[in-house]
Amino acid sequence: MNQIITFGEVLMRISPRGNKKFIQSNNVEFYFGGTEVNVGISIANFGGNVKHISCISNDFIGNTAMSYLNKFDLDTSAIVRSNRPLGVYFLEVGAVMRPSSISYNRSHSSFSEILPSMVNWEKSLENGQWFHWTGITPALCKGAKETLLAGLKLAREKGLQVSADPTYRSGLWKYGENPKEVLSELINYSTIFIGGVNEINELLDTNYSFSNEDFIKASKHLMEKYPSIEKVFDKIRTAINSSWHKIRARMFNGIEFKETEDLDITHIIDRIGTGDAFAAGIIHGLQKFDDYKAMEFGAAACAIKHTYLGDVNYATEEEVISILDGNTSGRLQR
């Protein structure tokens, strides 16, 4: 069935309406998301077959989250339930020179209870073609790290492509493991690296600059250290202010370097989940196009996500390709 497998926490996001701070407002909106599930839903919206694996609260909030995933036709058969609450984060959306702010409440969430014995990886991967993971999940708790590692080992044994987005967030690593050692072990089971010089420097203890020349050097160094890595894709964000960004992408596949043009996002509706949209675009693109068009598709998917409220990219494959074809004016379609 060529399933794409994602594994990670499902979160509820709570925000004041508009660009208000919490102290200004008594009205809030909620959305469901989470790094890996954002990727999965985006791929499903492109037409992909996705299974998401997680541990969700066994209450009406968990039921609502499950309904949300099922709305996008995600396979939720491997999701287990817990008596702990769903993880939550609070977001104040910035504007112009005021940055956005996030506060997490996930230390004792349902997902923090995940253990390797709770996931039947053999069954979960039986129709798998691709496995995607991020550095968020192994940062949350030892059980999540060990469960992910077990899945990655079996995925590589079965010959699945494995994409890694090894995002490092120092504030999440609170259970005593060395982040660099953990991420380094997980990268050994990965074939596609979705990250840039920052992530490579963290892994390798290097200080490559952001120039294209150093990106190529860093990618080669990464491939030497981790021979399973075949390709590196990097998203570059240039922030004019909180409301206006430019997005482009670059890649190195062991043979050639390529880079896209900037996509100008002059009025950001929602920045959350845009990196996940990029990863989803890369994963989907690599299954349909050559490396360069896959990179372009990822950058365009990232760009259009800035126009949707919530954590998830609702764009279809056709809408992303329309951007690649130069249709960026936003003119009314009749």
Secondary structure, DSSP 4 states (H G I P E B T S, - for coil): --EEEEE---EEEEEESTT--GGG-S-EEEEEE-HHHHHHHHHHHTT--EEEE-EEESSHHHHHHHHHHHHTT-B-TT-EEESSPPEEEEEE--BTTBPPEEEEE-TTSGGGG--GGG--HHHHTTTEEEEEEETHHHHH-HHHHHHHHHHHHHHHHTT-EEEEE----GGG--SS--HHHHHHHHHTT-SEEE--HHHHHHHHT----SSHHHHHHHHHHHHHHSTT--EEEEEEEEEEETTEEEEEEEEE-SS-EEEPPPEEESS-S--TTHHHHHHHHHHHHHTTS-HHHHHHHHHHHHHHHTTSSSSS----HHHHHHHHTT--S-PPP-
